[in-house]
């Protein structure tokens, strides 16, 4: 069973500091939703408000339509997985999983049965009598998931649970978590600063900065159509060219930059004379000539970064700002030497023009 979660204009103040600034959002029943943002942006504060560890200063948190104000963490239909997992080292795996059931006075036989069912679910069959110290990092992660699911929460809250794992294990656990969420149907609310986790696992992502929910959307929309300069800069790599909008029309705008006029797709509200930036992903920059001669410029190669399946060429932009081009490693890739000047181009459809207060 799962429930929807609604945040209705929630504000959280700690003294004179406002950690969350009027966030409104509805997370659907059975959805895998991720809050993505840098440290200190307010995402963990939101999780603590949903869980009941703190009450919002203003606004309301509703789960399944019920206002949660005044309802403590142990009375809410939520489970939580912390960053440090908080497993009990002196208990067996089964005892760890069944701990919440023991508190609820479930019989020993039923606790054991439930623990073994959940171990099957998280692919740890036969591990019930092991000690936590005998498990690998990924196995401990699965035990923490099983323990949270044991009490049959309607909403599972996950606070950066994969951050302590190495890269390969994190990538594996992303797939495991997503699979478990799909099989259980529980609403997952996930906190992370890792965009790879958010984009890979989530049905929708909410990007936060400085207590403000900047954009909510499917991973493809967050990556391909950012609505603010912060989202464009934070999610994935982007090349940014600053300037002033010289013209707007038919869904596109021209920005006068240090490289000359550059054209891209325009977001709502951009007007002639506004300070703006045009953002282009490294994989959308191409060697050669652009369509109709637009969005062309030349720059000298500074260095290259070989990353296995692709190569990043870094060239020197105006004022020394680096510009990155991503090229696929096709096996016969010959990369230019440092100092060599490259002709680069991008299509207007592959760039976003976004307002920037600082230009």
Secondary structure, DSSP 8 states (H G I E B T S, - for coil): ----EEEEEEEEEETTEEEEEEEEEEE-TT-EEEEE--TTSSHHHHHHHHHTSS--SEEEEEETTEE-TT--GGGSSEEEE-TT----TTSBHHHHHHHHHHHTT--HHHHHHHHHHHHHHTT-TT-TTSBGGGS-HHHHHHHHHHHHHHTT-SEEEEESTTTTS-HHHHHHHHHHHHHHHHHH--EEEEEES-HHHHHHH-SEEEEEETTEEEEEE-HHHHHHS-SSHHHHHHSS--EEEEEEEEEEETTEEEEEETTEEEEEEE-TT--TT-EEEEEE-GGG-EES--GGG-SEEEEEEEEEEE-SSEEEEEEE-GGG-EEEEEEE--S------TT-EEEEE--GGGEEEEE-TT-
